[in-house]
């Protein structure tokens, strides 16, 4: 049996990608993230191998967690953010986690042929390795970030047995596309939404659309638009939303043609872009960047959405994944929300107890105002 911490650049591709068949966010993606040299999160790979063939791999990241991260509104959140600006180290907890700040799902993977018991045994040894690394680094808080519902049958019993507490994460939005034409998709929307979308698309006829598989000459402009969008958002998840300046160039150059950017220009000015990542049956709308107020004036959020739907239908893709955020628009446009879960444990039993108590009230899903409002609107629009 063998367990190791490694740079992604040192991992053999068959070892990692064999655990994630067909995933575009495979080893090359994590190598691209590593090559972009993130300053706010140190990332590595964990590998567990055994004679039974129960190989397991997972990304690992180290970060300082701001205590106000899940408090997106209210006096307590405002107070903690005020204190964080004045005492930036006092309200941060160093953490070591499985998952990645560059992925909406924890890629905790196993050899496809491994049985459930073997997977759970490998998961336990993976957590052993994580906790050992945390202890060596003097870090008390270990987490598993963004576990998908489909991974719970294997991981939940192991995590619970080791004393980890579940904390809701933000869901991932997925649009299921089983429509023969773009017009058939539009017809699936409510009458008011359909009318609004047709009006927005007519008003955006002057927008120029370009697909780029090489963004080396515009990487700074893409980063600036992403930052403008991130900083304009009503929610702020801090380091979990930050990207290295070289991220878009590294990802596109490493994964092309499975990764590319769609550019939206107005009179020659780059007003918006999407980073898309493509699998056999799924397109991931990974990141969106917009220039304000130009993007709003030309409805580029919705123009880009419809462009991505057209691409999916034309290329036989039945799922458009659009990530964590802007939930009202995504539900209105037909998406469903797939639950995600975080787990945490602190070696200090007093602090662990306090965090466990707080988790009942401060889950990401419960505290995100955009998600709460989106679900309220969806409930009001649901038939009786």
Secondary structure as GFF3:
##gff-version 3
##sequence-region A 1 384
A	DSSP	beta_strand	2	6	.	.	.	ID=ss1
A	DSSP	three_ten_helix	8	10	.	.	.	ID=ss2
A	DSSP	alpha_helix	13	17	.	.	.	ID=ss3
A	DSSP	alpha_helix	27	35	.	.	.	ID=ss4
A	DSSP	beta_strand	42	49	.	.	.	ID=ss5
A	DSSP	beta_strand	56	66	.	.	.	ID=ss6
A	DSSP	alpha_helix	74	86	.	.	.	ID=ss7
A	DSSP	beta_strand	92	98	.	.	.	ID=ss8
A	DSSP	beta_strand	109	110	.	.	.	ID=ss9
A	DSSP	alpha_helix	116	136	.	.	.	ID=ss10
A	DSSP	beta_strand	141	148	.	.	.	ID=ss11
A	DSSP	three_ten_helix	149	151	.	.	.	ID=ss12
A	DSSP	alpha_helix	152	161	.	.	.	ID=ss13
A	DSSP	beta_strand	165	168	.	.	.	ID=ss14
A	DSSP	beta_strand	172	176	.	.	.	ID=ss15
A	DSSP	alpha_helix	182	188	.	.	.	ID=ss16
A	DSSP	alpha_helix	191	203	.	.	.	ID=ss17
A	DSSP	beta_strand	208	212	.	.	.	ID=ss18
A	DSSP	alpha_helix	219	232	.	.	.	ID=ss19
A	DSSP	three_ten_helix	238	240	.	.	.	ID=ss20
A	DSSP	alpha_helix	247	255	.	.	.	ID=ss21
A	DSSP	beta_strand	259	266	.	.	.	ID=ss22
A	DSSP	beta_strand	269	278	.	.	.	ID=ss23
A	DSSP	beta_strand	282	290	.	.	.	ID=ss24
A	DSSP	alpha_helix	294	297	.	.	.	ID=ss25
A	DSSP	alpha_helix	300	314	.	.	.	ID=ss26
A	DSSP	beta_strand	319	323	.	.	.	ID=ss27
A	DSSP	alpha_helix	327	332	.	.	.	ID=ss28
A	DSSP	beta_strand	336	338	.	.	.	ID=ss29
A	DSSP	beta_strand	340	346	.	.	.	ID=ss30
A	DSSP	alpha_helix	349	359	.	.	.	ID=ss31
A	DSSP	alpha_helix	364	367	.	.	.	ID=ss32
A	DSSP	alpha_helix	369	381	.	.	.	ID=ss33
###
